[in-house]
Amino acid sequence: MKTLTVSVVTPDGPVLEESYDMVSVRAESGELGILPGHIPLVAPLTISAVRLKKEGNTDLVAVSGGFLEVRPDKVTILAQAAERPSEVDTERAEEAKQRAEERLNQTKSEDIDFKRARLALDRAINRLDVAK
């Protein structure tokens, strides 16, 4: 059976490089499923879990946005941050989630950057979901 080589790379270095049967990602335009032989494509990603399928098993990688490049035999994900479930510090992610929720609940304060707090909350929730 044909496979795709999948590379997940961050500014800190490579996170993953393996062969998979299928890749599912959430791009800004919607959900994408990529199989071997897919047409070339470049798409911006949202904060989400990348699902990597191989032989009936699914691996997850939490990504904090970035870009996806698809070629017929290779998928490259360039992300600001990416973590496998075993790498997620759940205590730290839970603390980040609580801090972001507190910031979002401070509706009267003008110095709170709500967009930044919402992104921090989304990243923390994504990391916790992948870790479970």
C-alpha positions in Angstrom: 0.0 0.0 0.0 1.2 3.5 -0.8 2.1 5.8 2.0 2.9 9.5 2.6 6.1 10.7 4.3 4.9 13.2 6.9 7.2 15.8 8.4 6.2 18.1 11.2 8.7 20.9 11.8 8.8 23.8 14.3 11.4 26.6 14.7 12.9 24.4 17.4 13.5 21.6 15.0 11.7 18.5 13.7 8.9 16.9 15.8 8.1 14.0 13.5 9.1 12.3 10.3 7.3 9.0 9.5 5.2 7.3 6.8 1.4 7.2 7.2 -1.5 6.0 5.1 -3.6 9.2 5.6 -3.3 12.7 7.2 -6.3 14.8 8.4 -5.8 18.4 9.3 -7.9 21.5 10.0 -7.0 24.2 7.6 -8.5 27.7 7.8 -10.7 26.8 4.9 -12.0 23.6 6.6 -11.1 20.0 7.3 -8.7 18.3 4.8 -8.0 14.6 4.3 -4.8 13.7 2.4 -4.0 10.4 0.9 -1.0 9.3 -1.2 -1.1 10.9 -4.7 -3.0 14.0 -3.5 -2.6 17.1 -5.8 0.0 19.7 -4.6 -1.5 22.1 -2.1 -0.4 24.8 0.4 -2.9 25.8 3.1 -2.7 27.7 6.4 -3.6 25.6 9.5 -5.7 26.5 12.6 -4.9 25.5 16.2 -5.9 21.9 16.1 -4.9 18.2 16.3 -3.3 16.6 13.2 -4.5 13.1 12.8 -2.1 10.6 11.3 -3.4 7.2 10.3 -1.3 4.1 9.8 -2.5 0.5 9.7 -5.7 1.2 11.6 -4.0 3.3 14.3 -4.2 7.0 14.7 -1.4 9.2 16.0 -2.1 12.8 17.1 0.1 15.9 17.1 -1.1 19.2 18.6 -0.2 22.1 16.3 -0.5 25.8 17.0 -1.3 27.0 13.5 1.2 27.1 10.7 1.2 25.9 7.2 0.7 22.6 5.3 2.5 21.7 2.1 1.2 18.7 0.2 3.0 16.9 -2.6 1.9 13.5 -4.0 4.2 11.5 -1.7 5.0 13.9 1.1 3.2 16.2 3.6 5.2 18.9 5.4 3.7 20.8 8.3 5.5 24.0 9.4 4.1 25.0 12.8 4.9 27.6 15.4 4.6 24.8 18.0 3.8 21.1 17.8 3.7 18.4 20.4 3.0 14.7 20.5 0.7 13.5 23.3 3.6 12.1 25.4 5.3 15.6 25.2 2.4 17.6 26.5 2.9 18.9 30.0 -0.8 18.7 31.1 -0.2 20.6 34.3 1.3 23.5 32.4 -1.5 23.4 29.8 -4.2 23.3 32.5 -2.6 26.4 34.2 -2.4 28.2 30.8 -6.1 27.4 30.3 -7.1 28.7 33.7 -5.1 31.9 33.1 -6.7 32.5 29.7 -10.2 31.9 31.1 -9.5 34.4 33.9 -8.4 37.0 31.4 -11.4 36.4 29.2 -13.7 36.8 32.3 -12.3 40.3 33.1 -14.7 42.1 30.9 -14.3 45.5 32.6 -10.5 45.7 32.2 -9.4 47.6 29.1 -5.8 46.4 29.1 -6.7 42.8 28.4 -6.0 41.6 24.9 -9.0 39.4 24.3 -7.8 38.0 21.0 -4.5 36.9 22.5 -6.2 35.4 25.5 -8.7 33.5 23.2 -5.7 32.1 21.2 -4.0 31.0 24.4 -7.1 29.3 25.6 -7.5 27.5 22.2 -3.9 26.3 22.3 -4.2 25.0 25.9 -7.5 23.2 25.1 -5.9 21.6 22.0 -2.9 20.4 24.0 -5.1 18.9 26.7 -7.3 17.2 24.1 -4.3 15.6 22.4 -2.8 14.5 25.7 -6.0 12.6 26.6 
